[in-house]
Amino acid sequence: MSRVHDMGGQSGFGPVPVGDDDAEPFHADWEARVYALTRALLRRGVFNLDEMRDAIERIPPREYLSASYYERWLAAIETILGEKGLA
């Protein structure tokens, strides 16, 4: 089953941007916090990478396409914690 995140071979999305090796790893402080939160939750066994990936892939297409990389991570964390009754 193809989901919105599976864009391989599709046209109309423009070139893939190539990162600058000297650039900061995060565009804003909140992105670093989402990254740290994800790492902490993974380390504590709250969820695993497969659950994270699945939650990201289940983001509705309109939201997925309009969200940034770390906005998708945050949405996935919120979904997982809600589904596990931890939110």
N, CA and C of each residue as an Amber inpcrd file, in Angstrom:
protein
   261
   0.8420000  -1.1730000   0.0000000   0.0000000   0.0000000   0.0000000
   0.8890000   1.2380000   0.0000000   0.7000000   2.0920000  -0.9480000
   1.4840000   3.3080000  -1.0490000   0.8410000   4.4160000  -0.2260000
   1.6600000   5.0670000   0.5840000   1.1910000   6.1970000   1.3920000
   1.8440000   7.4630000   0.8700000   1.3810000   8.6060000   1.3620000
   1.8390000   9.8910000   0.8480000   3.3510000  10.0750000   1.0070000
   3.9470000   9.5070000   2.0480000   5.3820000   9.6850000   2.2600000
   6.2100000   8.9630000   1.2070000   5.6420000   7.9760000   0.5370000
   6.3650000   7.1710000  -0.4420000   6.3160000   7.8610000  -1.8020000
   7.1760000   8.8630000  -1.9800000   7.1350000   9.7010000  -3.1750000
   8.1550000   9.2870000  -4.2230000   8.8460000   8.1920000  -3.9960000
   9.8610000   7.7590000  -4.9430000   9.2980000   7.5870000  -6.3400000
   9.9230000   8.2110000  -7.3060000   9.5120000   8.0870000  -8.6940000
   8.3800000   9.0090000  -9.1080000   7.8050000   9.7500000  -8.1680000
   6.7360000  10.6750000  -8.5240000   7.3430000  11.9770000  -9.0290000
   6.6430000  12.6060000  -9.9420000   7.1340000  13.8760000 -10.4670000
   6.3180000  15.0210000  -9.8740000   6.8500000  16.2270000 -10.0310000
   6.1340000  17.4180000  -9.6010000   6.5370000  17.9380000  -8.2370000
   7.5150000  17.3070000  -7.5880000   7.9270000  17.7630000  -6.2690000
   9.2580000  18.5180000  -6.3150000   9.8070000  18.6970000  -7.4880000
  11.0400000  19.4540000  -7.6360000  12.2560000  18.6520000  -7.2120000
  13.4240000  19.2640000  -7.2960000  14.6520000  18.5630000  -6.9520000
  14.7620000  18.3260000  -5.4420000  15.5160000  17.3250000  -5.0880000
  15.7920000  17.0610000  -3.6790000  16.8830000  18.0250000  -3.2430000
  16.6130000  18.8350000  -2.2050000  17.6400000  19.7860000  -1.7710000
  18.8300000  19.0540000  -1.1590000  20.0100000  19.5290000  -1.4660000
  21.2260000  18.9520000  -0.9280000  21.6620000  19.8230000   0.2410000
  21.8990000  19.1790000   1.3810000  22.2660000  19.9190000   2.5850000
  23.6580000  20.5060000   2.5180000  23.8240000  21.5650000   3.2630000
  25.1170000  22.2230000   3.4040000  25.8120000  21.5940000   4.6090000
  26.9830000  21.0050000   4.3950000  27.6850000  20.3180000   5.4770000
  28.0570000  21.2460000   6.6310000  28.1460000  22.5400000   6.3800000
  28.5090000  23.5030000   7.4170000  27.2840000  24.1030000   8.1070000
  26.0950000  23.7090000   7.6830000  24.8710000  24.2850000   8.2460000
  24.6110000  23.7360000   9.6400000  23.8670000  24.4980000  10.4170000
  23.4400000  24.0590000  11.7420000  22.5170000  22.8540000  11.5830000
  22.5700000  21.8940000  12.5080000  21.7350000  20.6960000  12.3650000
  20.2360000  20.9590000  12.5460000  19.8800000  22.0320000  13.2510000
  18.4810000  22.3660000  13.4770000  18.2270000  23.8090000  13.0690000
  17.0360000  24.0450000  12.5120000  16.6770000  25.3960000  12.0920000
  16.1520000  26.2410000  13.2420000  15.6670000  25.5850000  14.3080000
  15.1180000  26.2950000  15.4600000  15.3350000  25.4450000  16.7110000
  15.2990000  26.0990000  17.8790000  15.5080000  25.3890000  19.1410000
  14.4980000  24.2700000  19.3630000  13.2460000  24.5000000  18.9520000
  12.2170000  23.4870000  19.1920000  12.5290000  22.1930000  18.4450000
  13.1960000  22.2840000  17.2920000  13.5600000  21.0750000  16.5530000
  14.5450000  20.2280000  17.3570000  15.5090000  20.8850000  17.9870000
  16.4800000  20.1680000  18.8240000  15.7700000  19.5130000  20.0050000
  14.7640000  20.1780000  20.5500000  14.0110000  19.6050000  21.6700000
  13.2150000  18.3760000  21.2340000  12.6030000  18.4420000  20.0560000
  11.8580000  17.2900000  19.5410000  12.8160000  16.1320000  19.3010000
  13.9800000  16.4110000  18.7590000  14.9880000  15.3670000  18.5400000
  15.3880000  14.7290000  19.8730000  15.6790000  15.5600000  20.8790000
  16.0910000  15.0550000  22.1920000  14.9660000  14.2580000  22.8480000
  13.7430000  14.7300000  22.7420000  12.5990000  14.0190000  23.3060000
  12.4390000  12.6470000  22.6520000  12.5630000  12.6180000  21.3370000
  12.4590000  11.3560000  20.6140000  13.5280000  10.3820000  21.0780000
  14.7640000  10.8430000  21.1710000  15.8630000   9.9850000  21.6200000
  15.6130000   9.4550000  23.0280000  15.1250000  10.3090000  23.9190000
  14.8640000   9.8910000  25.2950000  13.7510000   8.8370000  25.3500000
  12.6920000   9.0520000  24.5920000  11.5790000   8.1050000  24.5850000
  11.9930000   6.7640000  23.9720000  12.8000000   6.8210000  22.9310000
  13.3220000   5.5820000  22.3360000  14.2070000   4.8350000  23.3340000
  15.0830000   5.5520000  23.9880000  16.0110000   4.9470000  24.9490000
  15.2710000   4.3080000  26.1230000  14.1790000   4.9260000  26.5450000
  13.3910000   4.3890000  27.6630000  12.4460000   3.2790000  27.2290000
  12.3750000   3.0020000  25.9250000  11.5420000   1.9220000  25.4300000
  10.0640000   2.2590000  25.3330000   9.7450000   3.5420000  25.3310000
   8.3440000   3.9550000  25.2120000   7.7960000   3.5530000  23.8490000
   8.6280000   3.6650000  22.8340000   8.3010000   3.1860000  21.4920000
   9.5900000   2.8390000  20.7890000   9.4650000   2.2110000  19.6290000
  10.6590000   1.8670000  18.8580000  10.5950000   2.5710000  17.4970000
  11.6460000   2.4110000  16.7200000  11.7220000   3.1160000  15.4330000
  10.6330000   2.6870000  14.4620000  10.2430000   1.4140000  14.5130000
   9.1640000   0.9640000  13.6280000   7.8520000   1.6570000  13.9660000
   7.5750000   1.8240000  15.2580000   6.3590000   2.5310000  15.6700000
   6.4240000   3.9970000  15.2500000   7.5890000   4.5850000  15.3880000
   7.7830000   5.9880000  14.9850000   7.5320000   6.1430000  13.4850000
   8.1530000   5.2760000  12.7040000   7.9750000   5.3480000  11.2530000
   6.5100000   5.1690000  10.8710000   5.8520000   4.1830000  11.4810000
   4.4520000   3.9340000  11.1750000   3.5850000   5.1400000  11.5240000
   3.8440000   5.7560000  12.6690000   3.0620000   6.9340000  13.0660000
   3.2750000   8.0920000  12.0880000   4.5030000   8.2610000  11.6150000
   4.7740000   9.3130000  10.6200000   4.0320000   8.9990000   9.3290000
   4.0530000   7.7390000   8.9210000   3.4010000   7.3530000   7.6690000
   1.8810000   7.4630000   7.7370000   1.3290000   7.4710000   8.9490000
  -0.1230000   7.5920000   9.0980000  -0.6150000   9.0340000   9.1930000
   0.2890000   9.9920000   9.1430000  -0.1300000  11.3970000   9.1420000
  -0.9500000  11.6260000   7.8770000  -2.1230000  12.2520000   8.0100000
  -2.9450000  12.4930000   6.8170000  -2.1530000  13.2490000   5.7350000
  -2.3720000  12.8990000   4.4680000  -1.5750000  13.4690000   3.3760000
  -1.4480000  14.9950000   3.3950000  -2.5200000  15.7040000   3.6040000
  -2.4510000  17.1780000   3.5890000  -1.5270000  17.6880000   4.6870000
  -1.6430000  17.1030000   5.8830000  -0.7750000  17.5030000   6.9970000
   0.6720000  17.0930000   6.7260000   0.8630000  15.8890000   6.2170000
   2.2100000  15.3870000   5.9470000   2.9480000  16.3130000   4.9780000
   2.2860000  16.6690000   3.8840000   2.9370000  17.4820000   2.8500000
   3.2030000  18.9160000   3.3000000   2.4290000  19.4130000   4.2590000
   2.6320000  20.7960000   4.7070000   3.5360000  20.8790000   5.9380000
   3.8860000  19.7370000   6.5260000   4.7040000  19.7290000   7.7420000
   6.1890000  19.6520000   7.4140000   6.9710000  20.2250000   8.3130000
   8.4240000  20.0910000   8.1910000   8.8450000  18.7300000   8.7570000
  10.0930000  18.4110000   8.5910000  10.6390000  17.1330000   9.0440000
  10.3500000  16.9080000  10.5260000  10.6970000  17.8710000  11.3790000
  10.5070000  17.6950000  12.8170000   9.0640000  17.9150000  13.2480000
   8.2800000  18.6140000  12.4750000   6.8380000  18.6710000  12.7510000
   6.2330000  17.2790000  12.5920000   6.7200000  16.5240000  11.6350000
   6.2620000  15.1380000  11.4570000   6.6790000  14.2810000  12.6400000
   7.8920000  14.4620000  13.1230000   8.3460000  13.7220000  14.2960000
   7.4500000  14.0290000  15.4860000   7.1570000  15.3160000  15.7000000
   6.3260000  15.7180000  16.8340000   4.9210000  15.1330000  16.7130000
   4.3400000  15.1820000  15.5380000   3.0120000  14.6010000  15.3230000
   3.0350000  13.1000000  15.6170000   4.1000000  12.4210000  15.2170000
   4.2200000  10.9870000  15.4700000   4.3150000  10.7070000  16.9660000
   5.1120000  11.4840000  17.6800000   5.2260000  11.3120000  19.1310000
   3.8670000  11.5020000  19.7890000   3.1590000  12.5600000  19.3990000
   1.8350000  12.8240000  19.9670000   0.8880000  11.6540000  19.7000000
   0.9270000  11.1230000  18.4870000   0.0760000   9.9850000  18.1250000
   0.3970000   8.7660000  18.9790000   1.6760000   8.4330000  19.0570000
   2.0920000   7.2420000  19.8020000   1.7260000   7.3690000  21.2740000
   2.0590000   8.4990000  21.8770000   1.7610000   8.6710000  23.2950000
   0.2680000   8.6310000  23.5590000  -0.5130000   9.2100000  22.6600000
  -1.9740000   9.1570000  22.7950000  -2.4990000   7.7400000  22.6960000
  -1.9970000   6.9950000  21.7310000  -2.4440000   5.6070000  21.5420000
  -2.0500000   4.7070000  22.7160000  -0.9530000   5.0410000  23.3800000
  -0.5040000   4.2490000  24.5230000  -1.0620000   4.7660000  25.8470000
  -1.9170000   5.8020000  25.7660000  -2.5140000   6.3620000  26.9740000
  -1.5300000   7.1170000  27.8520000  -0.4810000   7.6550000  27.2540000
   0.5500000   8.3710000  27.9900000   0.5080000   9.8810000  27.7990000
  -0.4500000  10.3460000  27.0230000  -0.5350000  11.7900000  26.7550000
  -1.5680000  12.4420000  27.6420000
